[in-house]
């Protein structure tokens, strides 16, 4: 009975949203800040309530790791969202992402409507341009292994961007090499969401490790509103990844 009560409590806490200190006014670099993140999980309606008021003009990245048959939708207290990413990495893993630009200020609850199990995240970021989504790549592996790779993406269009990678797997992935953790929790799968500051144009990849399991993952980049007066140099931080499915922004 006690185990059952603890399990029910864990589900209720997860569905009400959980904030993670890994992204709490955390500087990304080049004028960008990961302000806050909240995670929520459900099979029907995942409700993510931010722990602090949103700041006017910032961006919300709404993202779900779910199954390939699920296409989430999202709404919140005042903002409009545009779907930017909807990719299936393997036969049962999908990453979905939508972006809300120039958000309003105040308390905010982000609600994801889903048709099956989904681990969802709402991330508030400052210092991004409108329609910030730029490049993406995804990858997965149905054979049990210990290495996770996603990328490379197409070449980024601006020097200053932030890369975000989202993993879901049968075992907990480590923080991606060269990245900083945003969140590392999930109810239905093991999740890992990380960011990396990008300082020059080039392709972006992500790499992680875990105990032997299957996985799916997607990496995407978002353009900073502040850019250098003249871009130059080649390469970006992080290690190069193995090939996957690459995509570009709108």
C-alpha positions, 0 to 999 in steps of 0.5 A: 500500500505504501509503495502504491501511495508513493507512486501516485504521489510521484505522478501527481508531482510530475504532472503539476510540473517540476522546476530544475535549478540547472536552468535558473537564470543560467547564462548561456553566453552572447547575451542569452540566458536560460531563465527557467524550465519546468517539466511535466508528464501525462498521457492526455494533458501535461501541465507545466506551470512556471515557478516564476513570472515570465518576462516580456519579450523572452522566448518559450521553447515548448518541447515533448519527448514522446512516441512516434504516433503522438503529435502534441499541441500546446497553449498557455495563458497568453502566447501563441506557438509555432511548431518548429520540430516534429521528428521521429528518431526511431520506431517509437521515439519522437521529439516535438518542439514549438516556439513562442516569441516575444512573450508576455509577462506574468504568471504562466501555465503551459499545457500540452495536449497529447494522445499518449505518454509524453515527457514535456518541457517549457523553457524560458530563454532571453536574448533570442531573435524572433523566429529563432529556430535555425538548424536541426538533426536527429538520430536514434538506435534500436540496438542496445548501446552505450553511446548516443549521437545526434548530428551534424546539423546543417551549417548555422546561419548566424555566429551566435546561437544556442544548441539544445539537445534532447535525449530519451532512452531506456537508461539515464543519459549523461550530460552531453559532452560540451553541454550544460544540463537544462533538465534530467528527469522523465516519468515515462522514459529517461530524459536529458535536455542540455544546452551549448553556446555556439560562437561561430557558424558551422555544424552542430552535434551532440554526444552522450553516454549511458548504460546499455539501452536504446535511445532517440535524440534531436539537437537544434539551434536557436539564433541569438538577437545579438550578433558580432559586427563581423562573423568569422572563424570556423567551428564551434564548441563540442565534439563532432557527432555521427551522421543523422537526419538533418533539417533546417529552420523555416 
